[in-house]
Amino acid sequence: MSMCFVTVASAQNSVVSSLTIRNNTGGVRLLAPTAGTLGTLTLPAGSGTLIASDVSGNLTLAPSSYLQLIEPVGAGGVNYIRLQAGDMTANAAWTLPRDGATAGDVLTVTSVAGDNVNLEWAPPPAGGGGGGGGGANEYGDGSAGDIVVAAGATVDVSNAVNGWEALVAGANPMFRNITINGTLIVPSGTVLRASGTITVENTGTITVTTGTNSAAGGGEKGLSARAAGASDQNGLALSAAAAQRLFRTPNTLTGGSGQRGTTSTGAPGNAGGSVLLVAQGAIAIRGTVQANGESGTNGAGPTRQMGSGGGAGGLVVVASNTTVTVAGTISANGGNGSDGRAATPPGTSDESGGGGGGGGIIHLLAPVAPVVTGTLVANGGTRGADVVSASSNQSSSGAGGGFGGNGGVGALSGTKGAVGDQADGSVGRIFTTVIPRPSLLVLTQ
């Protein structure tokens, strides 16, 4: 016999209490145009293949047999998953979980009664699970539960009074799933860990407050290679190697702030802040994550104002032990230099704009190549505009801070009537890294 076809419940629901197929080497096909119930089906060794449709009941396979699940036809219909019992010392009856899993969960034995074993999905235990190298400590144990910021809502944990107490879990940073539909404002240096997933929906925004703050005259170096100064002393970027290995920043330090113009009573721009998103499960950015540098400003009053430099863009690192997708926008742009401003009433001096801040650093890490259909942007800030007169010499304007890219130079002191030579900040750095366990890298460096 090459193939035996058995039709169950060909027209209406029916019940077959027991069916045994013997001496069949081709296979058995159960066809149930409508739902049928089969009590017990026994296939002795050599019975070939069972193809079933809408059949319920108990299925017993002969020793060394296996259950083979073939992929959908649309995927090729060739590859399969095979389930087979190993060498047993006793019977075992596994009851599978009742509920679906969340990314990052592990399959856990919740009870054992005789040969009956009940399985459920659960977060990995602290200090274990997920392989070696620290286990769940890499991304927390999920004990803080889920963060959900509703659409239209704003949660500000950068507030100096309440801080993380704005969240239900308070200061506990070990979240399970993080879902942002509204706006979450975090301080520079924030690490958001999830034992499950992190999702910024298309209505959601994570905003990082500024990092390196300018002193009275600006020009704070932060973690950049050189602080911004007046005129041609622009802030310098980190090397590519240093930028690629920067995953977190100490406290609020990031790139360099801008420098204030010599005649300005305004403020140079502070550098953008830093944030690290790390999850055991998938990270999806459908909305916005922004860590931009501040623009320089002019002061109040009638006095002439040389432009001040913009702050460098910040640092955004996104690391998932599963997948990273970006359909929205991640930005770490440098701040703009402020415009030169004439005195009131107008004077006869030249007033040049400040230099733009350099772009920041964006880094995506996952075990497979991150999928980016949205926007990753770390542009330098634009230079400020000039006020040009023909009667007196110009003074020095402030340069922009550097980090991923160099800050733009400020204008040099020069001859009357000259247009300033201040510059835009240069583009920052964007990296993608494929590594088996990104969390080990970003949290141990």
Secondary structure, DSSP 8 states (H G I E B T S, - for coil): ---EEEE-SSSS--EEEEEE--S-SSEEEEE-SS-EEEEEEEE-TT--EEEESSEEEEEEE-TT--EEEE--GGGTS--EEEE-----SS--EEE--SS---TT-EEEEEEEETTEEEEEEE---TT-SSSSSSGGGGT--STT--EEE-TT-EEETT-TTTGGGGSTTTT--EES-EEESSEEEE-TTEEEEESS-EEE-TT-EEEE---S---SSB---TTSSB---BTT---B---HHHHHT----STT--S---B--TT--S-------EEEEEESS-EEESSEEE---------SSSS-B---------EEEEEESS-EEESSEEE---------B--SS--S--B---------EEEEEESS--EESSEEE---------B--SSS-B---B----SSS--------B-TT-----------EEEEEE-S-HHHHHTT-
